[in-house]
Amino acid sequence: MPGPGEWFSLVDAAKACGVKPPDLSRHRADFVVLSFYKIFGYPTGLGAILIHRRAEEILERRYFGGGTVEAVAAEEDFVRRRSGAAGFEDGTPNFLALPALAHGLERIERLGGFPALEAHTHALASHLASWLRAARHGDGAAVAVVYGWGAPPAGRRAASWVRGQGPVVAFNLLRRGGGWVGAREVERLAALRGIRLRTGCFCNPGACQLHLGLSAQDVRRNHAKGHVCWDDNDLVDGRPLGAVRASLGWMSTLDDVLALQRFIEDSFISSEVEDGNSAIVLASPHGLSNSALGTELPRVEEIYVYPVKSLAGFRVGAWPVSSTGLLYDRHWAVLREDGAVLTQKRVAEMALIKPSLDLKRGILTLTSQNMETALHVRISEVPSTGPPSLESDANFSGTNGSSQKCFQCGNNRTVETTFDVSDLGVAAWLTRALGTRCRLAVDTDSGSRKGKDGSRISYANEAQFLFVNKASVDDLNRRVSGRAASAGEPFAPQIRPGRFRPNIVVGGLRPYEEDEWNKIRIGGVLFVSAGPCQRCQMLCIDPSSGLRQGNEPLATLATYRRREGKIVFGRLMTFHGLGGVQGSSRRSEASADAEPEDTSAWPRELVDTGAILRSGSVVEYEPDN
């Protein structure tokens, strides 16, 4: 056993073993851990720990598993563990993956052994690090800060600092104006180019704090502001909370490094990035017809309601407005057993469930090509200020459900779930339709969840309404087609407004004229802007199938619609009551609203409110000065 003051050393050689395993005859260690995945790229989950014989005696496990004991008594505290490695291998070894190791080692020998791998990866990493350190914006300002390749951090002696970091290059990017680029922004945009980067602190808090200048107080303060590992908060008060890491291996090539360089040049050094913070194309009359330049009034072309979050929506000619958005829009959600809100990102079959709402009968109907029968859910009352209760309305028994916590976009909320006792219940129908155990939920906190502008919302992500400009979609399609042609691709996907899951589609505007909106009026309904809508990978999902189709249109949007590190498209709006717009632009001198739509089938209390949107209505707006 070790004496007083005696230390044992543990070396994490997982990454080093990929190109230059440590020489244990020169660098004595008591414990060395390694990952075969980081050496060969396969298989995952297979690693090893090397234990010096002198250190074995200090390992006293407090538990044991199958195959690690010589004898054990059930009724007494008696156990004798096996000696050596057998005493640490709980359960069945991964014998199906172990044969791959021999082939991996053979492959490395054919390439010239670990010295050849080290030379190859060091050449790539040093090339990338040198390029990042030399890259400059148009005004001569640095593009990147590289960690570990060059001068030591403040307070560290050069002799004690390793100048190279093996096959890894860690860095952060700087905008033209000197501000930091968030690491998560870099990661998301790189993924659209097929480049996989890692971001954050890489489970190394000491190095993270050292290089980024973060104190323990900073870490505590950032956590109090909501930052946790794996979230999307990459900047707090303009300071980076992590870095970007490019890891190179024996299979990496110079072309891979050059692709990363081109991505950085195109996305962060491009001449389009004029203000150091955004790459936004605003409304422009260039190439537009006269009808889009003011001779034709902008009007509502399409209205969509999405009763259940992430299921399909349905188009209507007119619809009531409630205190949380369009009536019953994103009012229900499908929850997993653990309370997480399901979306098409995880469950593609959600796109195949088609909803409809009968306001007169108070019925939500769901149909799916995976199901022979439809599901009918009865709305027991029409809400005036908050959400309704929910009852089943089919040939089965059910109850109104029970409250539970659910998780959506990192937020906890209280919801009411339908809770069925029959195999033909709501939960059973959804489980069979989606192929995963789930249930339907409805808010019971009367829209207490707040949007980005503080307004009350239901299961919408950011705001009550999403408006999309048809001319902006047309311009996007031209850009997508142009990029496809430049790349020699024979096919470019046609993006329809419905891909953006809007509530309102407006025609008769210039492209991106919606960026100028502050307040708008449609009929007698007044809306105020909640800012641009941040877009994510959901845009790459085909709404007709729920399947992802490449990286468009997000990849094209990333080239010209970035603001504050986010890709944006469409305008978020909030219901602001009934009234007019002061000093509105594109205003009609006479009433040019749509022909009245038959709302006689609606409950009278909905018609009497006057808060109704109709297709064909004129859109008046007050510019955002």
C-alpha positions in Angstrom: 0.0 0.0 0.0 1.2 3.6 -0.6 2.9 5.4 2.2 2.1 8.9 3.5 2.4 11.5 0.8 2.9 9.0 -2.0 1.1 9.8 -5.3 -0.2 7.6 -8.1 -0.5 9.0 -11.6 -3.4 8.5 -14.1 -2.8 9.4 -17.7 -5.7 10.0 -20.1 -4.0 9.0 -23.4 -7.2 8.6 -25.4 -6.4 11.2 -28.0 -2.6 10.7 -27.9 -3.0 7.0 -28.7 -4.6 7.9 -32.1 -1.2 9.1 -33.5 1.5 8.9 -30.9 0.9 6.5 -28.0 3.0 7.5 -24.9 6.2 5.5 -24.3 5.6 4.1 -20.9 9.3 3.1 -20.6 10.1 6.8 -20.5 7.0 8.2 -18.9 6.0 6.0 -16.0 2.3 6.0 -15.2 0.3 3.9 -12.8 -2.9 4.0 -14.8 -3.4 4.7 -18.5 -6.8 5.0 -20.2 -7.4 4.8 -23.9 -10.2 4.6 -26.4 -10.0 2.4 -29.5 -12.6 4.6 -31.2 -10.1 7.5 -31.1 -7.4 5.3 -32.7 -9.3 3.6 -35.5 -12.7 5.5 -35.7 -14.4 2.2 -34.8 -15.8 0.6 -32.8 -17.5 3.0 -30.4 -17.7 2.2 -26.7 -14.6 0.1 -26.6 -11.6 1.2 -24.5 -9.0 -0.1 -22.1 -7.2 0.8 -18.9 -3.6 -0.2 -18.3 -2.8 -0.8 -14.6 0.8 -1.0 -13.2 1.1 -4.0 -11.0 2.3 -1.9 -8.1 -0.9 0.2 -8.3 -3.3 -2.8 -8.5 -3.4 -3.2 -4.7 -4.9 0.2 -4.1 -8.0 -0.5 -6.2 -10.7 -1.5 -3.8 -14.1 -1.6 -5.5 -17.2 -1.1 -3.5 -19.3 -3.2 -5.9 -19.0 -6.2 -8.1 -20.7 -7.6 -11.2 -21.0 -10.8 -13.1 -17.8 -12.7 -13.8 -15.6 -10.7 -11.3 -15.9 -12.9 -8.2 -14.5 -16.2 -7.1 -17.1 -16.8 -4.4 -20.0 -14.9 -2.9 -22.6 -15.7 -0.2 -26.1 -14.3 -0.4 -27.0 -14.4 3.3 -23.7 -13.0 4.6 -21.2 -10.2 3.7 -18.8 -12.6 2.1 -17.2 -12.0 -1.3 -13.9 -12.9 -2.8 -13.0 -11.1 -6.0 -11.0 -12.4 -8.9 -7.5 -11.1 -9.2 -6.0 -9.2 -12.1 -8.0 -7.9 -15.1 -10.8 -10.4 -14.6 -11.8 -8.7 -11.3 -12.7 -5.5 -13.3 -14.5 -6.9 -16.3 -18.2 -6.8 -15.3 -20.5 -8.8 -17.4 -19.8 -10.1 -20.9 -17.0 -8.4 -22.8 -17.8 -6.9 -26.2 -16.4 -9.9 -28.0 -18.2 -9.0 -31.3 -16.2 -5.8 -31.5 -12.8 -7.0 -30.2 -11.8 -8.7 -33.5 -11.9 -5.3 -35.2 -8.9 -4.2 -33.2 -6.6 -6.6 -34.9 -7.7 -5.3 -38.3 -7.3 -1.7 -37.1 -3.7 -2.2 -35.9 -2.9 -4.0 -39.2 -4.2 -1.1 -41.1 -2.0 1.3 -39.2 1.1 -0.8 -39.8 0.3 -0.8 -43.6 0.2 3.0 -43.4 3.7 3.1 -41.9 2.9 2.8 -38.2 2.3 5.4 -35.6 5.2 7.6 -36.6 3.7 8.0 -40.1 0.3 8.9 -38.6 1.9 11.4 -36.3 3.7 13.1 -39.2 0.6 13.1 -41.4 -1.8 14.6 -38.8 0.8 17.1 -37.4 1.3 18.4 -41.0 -2.5 18.9 -41.4 -3.0 20.4 -37.9 0.0 22.8 -38.2 -1.3 23.9 -41.7 -4.7 24.7 -40.3 -3.4 26.4 -37.2 -1.0 28.5 -39.3 -3.7 29.5 -41.7 -6.1 30.5 -38.9 -3.4 32.7 -37.2 -2.6 34.4 -40.5 -6.2 34.9 -41.8 -7.4 38.5 -41.8 -10.5 40.4 -42.5 -10.6 43.1 -45.2 -9.6 45.8 -42.6 -6.6 43.7 -41.5 -8.2 42.5 -38.2 -7.6 38.9 -37.1 -10.1 36.3 -38.0 -9.3 33.7 -35.3 -7.7 33.2 -32.0 -5.9 29.8 -31.9 -5.3 28.1 -28.6 -2.1 26.1 -27.9 -0.2 26.8 -31.2 2.1 29.6 -30.4 2.7 31.9 -27.4 1.7 30.5 -24.0 -1.2 32.0 -22.1 -0.6 34.9 -19.8 1.3 33.8 -16.7 2.7 30.6 -18.2 6.4 30.2 -19.0 7.3 29.4 -22.6 9.5 26.5 -21.5 6.6 24.8 -19.8 4.1 25.3 -22.5 3.6 22.8 -25.4 3.6 24.7 -28.7 1.7 22.1 -30.6 -1.4 20.2 -29.7 -1.0 17.1 -31.8 -3.8 16.4 -34.2 -6.2 18.9 -32.6 -6.7 22.6 -33.3 -8.9 24.6 -30.9 -9.9 28.1 -31.9 -12.5 30.9 -31.8 -13.5 33.2 -34.6 -13.7 37.0 -34.6 -16.1 39.1 -36.5 -14.9 42.0 -38.7 -15.8 44.5 -36.0 -13.8 42.6 -33.4 -16.7 40.8 -31.6 -16.6 37.1 -31.0 -18.4 34.5 -33.1 -20.3 32.0 -31.0 -18.9 28.5 -31.2 -22.3 27.0 -31.7 -23.0 29.3 -34.6 -19.8 28.0 -36.3 -20.8 24.4 -35.5 -24.3 24.7 -37.0 -23.1 26.5 -40.2 -20.3 24.0 -40.7 -22.7 21.1 -40.4 -24.6 22.5 -43.4 -21.3 22.0 -45.4 -20.9 18.5 -44.1 -18.1 19.5 -41.7 -18.3 18.1 -38.2 -16.8 20.2 -35.5 -17.0 20.0 -31.8 -17.7 23.0 -29.6 -17.7 23.9 -25.9 -15.2 23.2 -23.2 -14.7 19.5 -24.3 -15.0 18.2 -20.7 -11.8 20.1 -19.8 -12.9 22.9 -17.5 -9.4 23.8 -16.4 -8.1 24.5 -19.9 -11.4 26.2 -20.8 -11.1 28.7 -17.9 -7.4 29.2 -18.5 -7.6 30.1 -22.2 -10.9 32.0 -22.1 -10.0 33.9 -19.0 -13.0 32.6 -17.0 -12.9 32.7 -13.2 -14.8 30.5 -10.9 -17.0 33.5 -10.2 -17.7 33.8 -14.0 -18.7 30.2 -14.2 -21.1 30.6 -11.3 -22.5 33.8 -12.8 -23.0 32.3 -16.2 -24.8 29.3 -14.7 -27.1 31.7 -12.9 -27.9 33.3 -16.2 -29.0 29.9 -17.6 -25.9 28.5 -19.2 -25.3 24.8 -18.9 -23.2 22.3 -20.8 -24.6 21.3 -24.2 -26.9 24.3 -24.5 -26.9 26.9 -27.3 -25.6 29.7 -25.1 -22.2 30.3 -26.6 -21.7 33.9 -25.6 -22.5 35.7 -22.4 -22.0 39.5 -22.3 -20.2 39.1 -25.6 -17.6 36.7 -24.1 -17.1 33.2 -25.4 -18.1 30.3 -23.1 -16.3 27.7 -25.2 -14.2 27.1 -28.3 -14.3 25.3 -31.7 -12.3 22.1 -32.1 -11.1 20.5 -35.3 -9.9 17.0 -34.7 -7.8 15.3 -37.4 -7.0 11.6 -37.7 -5.2 9.2 -39.9 -8.1 9.3 -42.5 -8.2 13.1 -42.7 -6.8 14.7 -45.8 -5.6 18.1 -47.0 -8.9 18.5 -48.9 -10.7 18.3 -45.6 -8.6 21.1 -44.1 -9.1 23.2 -47.2 -12.8 22.6 -47.1 -12.8 24.0 -43.5 -10.8 27.0 -44.7 -13.2 27.7 -47.5 -16.1 27.5 -45.2 -14.6 30.1 -42.8 -13.8 32.3 -45.8 -17.3 32.1 -47.2 -19.1 32.4 -43.9 -17.1 34.8 -41.8 -14.7 36.7 -44.1 -17.1 37.1 -47.0 -17.7 40.6 -48.3 -21.4 40.2 -47.5 -20.6 40.5 -43.8 -20.4 44.3 -43.7 -21.3 45.3 -40.2 -19.4 42.6 -38.3 -22.5 41.2 -36.8 -24.9 40.1 -39.6 -25.3 39.1 -43.1 -28.8 40.2 -43.8 -30.2 41.1 -47.2 -33.0 43.6 -46.9 -35.8 44.6 -49.2 -34.6 45.7 -52.6 -36.7 46.7 -55.7 -34.1 45.3 -58.1 -35.6 43.0 -60.7 -39.2 43.3 -59.3 -42.4 43.8 -61.3 -44.5 46.9 -61.0 -47.2 45.0 -59.1 -44.7 44.2 -56.4 -43.5 47.8 -56.2 -46.7 49.4 -54.9 -49.5 49.2 -57.5 -50.9 46.1 -55.8 -51.8 46.1 -52.2 -50.3 43.4 -50.0 -52.8 40.9 -48.9 -53.2 37.7 -46.8 -52.9 34.8 -49.3 -52.9 31.8 -46.9 -53.8 31.1 -43.3 -52.6 27.9 -41.5 -53.5 26.5 -38.1 -51.4 23.8 -36.4 -53.5 22.5 -33.5 -50.9 19.9 -32.3 -47.3 21.0 -32.2 -45.2 19.4 -34.9 -48.1 17.6 -36.6 -49.2 18.8 -40.0 -51.3 22.0 -40.3 -54.4 22.7 -42.2 -55.3 25.7 -44.3 -58.4 27.9 -43.6 -60.1 30.8 -45.2 -60.8 32.6 -42.0 -60.0 31.9 -38.3 -60.5 33.5 -34.9 -57.6 35.1 -33.0 -57.1 34.3 -29.3 -54.9 35.7 -26.5 -52.2 33.2 -27.4 -52.3 33.3 -31.2 -54.7 31.7 -33.7 -57.4 29.9 -31.8 -56.1 26.4 -30.8 -52.8 26.9 -32.7 -50.1 24.7 -31.1 -52.5 24.2 -28.3 -51.8 20.5 -27.9 -48.6 18.6 -27.9 -47.5 15.0 -28.0 -45.4 14.0 -25.0 -43.0 11.1 -24.6 -43.2 9.0 -21.5 -40.5 11.1 -19.8 -42.4 14.3 -20.5 -40.4 15.6 -23.5 -42.3 17.2 -26.2 -42.0 15.2 -29.5 -41.2 17.0 -32.7 -40.5 15.9 -36.3 -36.8 16.2 -35.7 -37.1 13.0 -33.7 -40.3 11.4 -35.0 -40.7 11.8 -38.8 -44.1 10.1 -38.7 -45.6 13.2 -37.0 -45.7 14.9 -40.4 -48.2 12.2 -41.6 -50.8 13.0 -39.0 -53.3 15.5 -40.5 -55.4 17.5 -38.0 -58.7 19.4 -38.5 -60.9 21.4 -36.2 -64.7 21.7 -36.2 -65.4 24.8 -34.2 -69.2 24.3 -34.3 -69.1 20.8 -32.9 -65.9 21.4 -30.8 -64.0 18.4 -32.3 -60.3 17.9 -33.0 -59.9 15.2 -35.6 -56.6 13.4 -36.4 -56.0 11.1 -39.3 -52.9 9.2 -40.4 -52.1 7.0 -43.3 -50.7 4.6 -40.7 -54.1 4.2 -39.1 -57.4 2.8 -40.4 -59.6 4.9 -38.3 -59.5 8.6 -37.3 -59.1 9.9 -33.8 -61.7 12.4 -32.5 -61.0 14.5 -29.4 -63.8 16.7 -28.1 -63.2 20.2 -26.9 -65.5 20.6 -24.0 -65.7 24.4 -24.1 -64.6 27.3 -26.2 -62.0 29.4 -24.4 -62.3 33.1 -24.0 -59.1 33.8 -22.1 -57.4 30.4 -21.8 -57.2 26.8 -23.1 -60.0 24.3 -22.9 -60.2 21.0 -21.1 -60.0 17.9 -23.2 -62.2 14.9 -23.5 -62.1 11.8 -25.6 -64.9 11.4 -28.1 -64.7 8.0 -29.8 -65.8 4.5 -29.1 -63.8 4.1 -25.9 -63.8 5.3 -22.3 -61.4 7.9 -21.1 -60.8 10.6 -18.5 -59.7 14.2 -18.6 -56.2 13.2 -17.6 -53.7 14.3 -15.0 -51.2 17.0 -14.6 -47.5 16.4 -15.2 -44.3 18.3 -16.1 -43.1 18.4 -19.7 -40.0 19.7 -21.3 -39.9 21.9 -24.3 -36.9 23.9 -25.6 -35.3 23.6 -22.2 -38.3 24.8 -20.3 -40.4 23.0 -17.7 -44.2 23.5 -17.9 -47.3 22.0 -16.4 -49.7 20.3 -18.8 -52.8 18.2 -18.7 -52.5 14.8 -20.4 -55.3 12.7 -21.8 -55.2 9.5 -19.7 -57.0 6.5 -21.2 -57.9 3.2 -19.7 -58.8 1.5 -23.0 -56.5 0.2 -25.7 -58.5 2.3 -28.1 -57.7 5.5 -26.3 -56.0 8.7 -27.4 -52.6 7.7 -26.2 -53.0 4.2 -27.7 -53.9 5.7 -31.1 -51.0 8.1 -31.1 -48.6 5.4 -29.9 -49.6 3.1 -32.9 -49.5 6.0 -35.4 -46.1 7.2 -34.3 -44.5 3.9 -33.3 -43.4 5.2 -29.9 -45.2 5.4 -26.5 -46.7 8.8 -26.1 -49.8 10.7 -25.2 -51.6 13.9 -26.0 -51.3 17.0 -23.7 -53.0 20.4 -23.4 -51.8 23.4 -21.4 -53.5 24.0 -18.1 -51.5 27.1 -17.2 -53.6 29.4 -19.4 -50.8 30.4 -21.6 -48.5 31.5 -18.8 -45.4 30.5 -20.9 -43.9 33.7 -22.4 -42.6 34.3 -25.9 -39.4 36.2 -26.8 -41.3 39.5 -26.4 -43.1 38.5 -23.2 -46.4 37.7 -24.8 -48.5 34.7 -23.7 -48.0 31.6 -26.0 -49.0 28.0 -26.0 -46.7 25.4 -27.5 -45.2 27.8 -30.1 -41.4 28.1 -29.8 -41.0 31.9 -29.8 -44.1 34.0 -30.5 -47.8 33.8 -31.2 -47.8 34.3 -35.0 -45.3 33.6 -37.8 -45.7 35.7 -41.0 -44.0 34.7 -44.2 -43.6 36.9 -47.3 -44.4 35.0 -50.5 -41.9 37.2 -52.4 -39.1 36.3 -50.0 -39.8 32.6 -50.6 -39.6 33.3 -54.4 -36.3 35.0 -54.0 -35.0 32.2 -51.8 -36.0 29.7 -54.5 -34.0 31.7 -57.1 -31.0 31.6 -54.8 -31.3 27.8 -54.1 -31.5 27.2 -57.9 -28.5 29.4 -58.6 -26.4 27.6 -56.0 -27.4 24.2 -57.4 -26.5 25.3 -60.9 -23.2 26.6 -59.8 -22.4 23.3 -58.1 -23.4 21.3 -61.2 -26.4 19.7 -59.5 -29.2 18.7 -61.9 -32.0 19.3 -59.4 -32.8 22.1 -56.9 -35.7 21.6 -54.5 -38.6 24.0 -54.8 -39.4 25.5 -51.4 -43.1 26.4 -50.8 -44.2 28.8 -48.0 -45.6 25.8 -46.0 -42.1 24.6 -45.4 -41.7 27.4 -42.9 -44.8 26.4 -41.0 -46.3 29.9 -41.1 -49.6 31.1 -39.8 -50.0 33.8 -42.4 -48.5 34.0 -45.9 -48.6 37.5 -47.4 -48.4 38.4 -51.1 -47.9 41.7 -52.9 -44.7 42.7 -51.0 -41.1 43.2 -52.1 -38.7 40.4 -51.0 -37.8 40.8 -47.3 -40.0 43.8 -46.9 -41.3 42.1 -43.7 -38.0 42.9 -42.1 -39.2 46.5 -41.9 -42.4 45.8 -40.0 -43.1 47.3 -36.6 -46.9 47.1 -36.5 -49.3 45.7 -39.0 -53.1 45.7 -39.2 -55.2 43.1 -41.0 -58.9 44.1 -41.0 -59.4 45.3 -37.5 -56.7 43.1 -35.9 -53.5 44.8 -34.8 -50.1 43.0 -34.5 -46.7 44.2 -33.2 -43.4 42.7 -34.3 -41.6 40.3 -32.1 -38.5 40.2 -34.4 -37.2 37.8 -37.0 -37.8 34.1 -36.8 -34.8 32.0 -36.1 -34.6 28.9 -38.3 -33.1 25.5 -37.6 -32.8 22.0 -39.2 -36.6 21.6 -39.3 -36.5 23.6 -42.5 -34.7 20.7 -44.2 -37.6 18.3 -43.4 -40.0 17.6 -46.2 -43.4 18.4 -44.6 -45.2 15.8 -46.9 -43.1 12.9 -45.7 -41.3 14.1 -42.5 -38.0 13.0 -44.1 -34.9 15.2 -44.4 -33.9 16.1 -47.9 -30.3 17.5 -47.9 -29.4 20.8 -46.3 -31.7 23.1 -48.3 -33.0 25.7 -47.8 -31.1 26.3 -44.6 -27.7 26.1 -46.4 -28.7 28.9 -48.8 -30.3 31.0 -46.0 -27.0 30.8 -44.1 -25.2 32.6 -46.9 -27.3 35.8 -46.7 -29.9 35.7 -43.8 -27.7 35.7 -40.6 -28.3 38.1 -37.8 -26.5 38.0 -34.4 -25.3 34.5 -35.1 -28.7 33.1 -36.0 -30.2 32.2 -39.4 -33.5 34.1 -39.7 -36.5 34.0 -42.1 -40.0 35.3 -41.6 -41.5 37.7 -39.1 -42.8 36.9 -35.6 -45.8 38.9 -34.5 -47.9 39.3 -31.4 -51.7 40.0 -31.2 -52.1 43.6 -29.9 -55.8 44.1 -29.9 -58.2 45.8 -32.3 -57.3 49.1 -33.9 -55.4 50.9 -36.7 -51.8 51.6 -37.7 -50.5 55.1 -37.4 -48.6 56.3 -40.5 -48.9 53.0 -42.2 -47.2 52.2 -45.4 -49.0 50.6 -48.4 -52.3 51.8 -47.0 -55.6 51.5 -48.9 -57.8 54.6 -49.2 -60.9 52.5 -49.2 -61.7 49.3 -47.5 -60.2 46.5 -49.6 -60.7 43.7 -47.2 -61.7 40.2 -48.4 -65.3 39.2 -49.0 -66.9 38.1 -45.8 -66.5 34.4 -45.3 -69.3 32.3 -43.9 -68.7 32.0 -40.1 -72.3 30.9 -39.3 -71.0 27.5 -38.2 -68.9 29.1 -35.5 -70.0 29.6 -32.0 -71.6 33.1 -31.7 -69.1 34.2 -29.0 -66.2 33.7 -31.5 -67.9 35.8 -34.2 -68.8 38.6 -31.8 -65.2 39.2 -30.7 -64.4 40.7 -34.2 -60.9 39.3 -33.9 -61.0 37.3 -37.1 -58.3 36.9 -39.8 -59.5 36.3 -43.4 -57.7 35.4 -46.6 -57.6 38.2 -49.1 -57.5 40.9 -46.4 -55.3 43.9 -46.9 -52.1 44.1 -44.9 -51.1 47.6 -43.7 -47.9 48.1 -41.9 -45.9 50.7 -39.9 -42.2 50.6 -40.7 -39.7 49.8 -38.0 -37.6 53.0 -37.8 
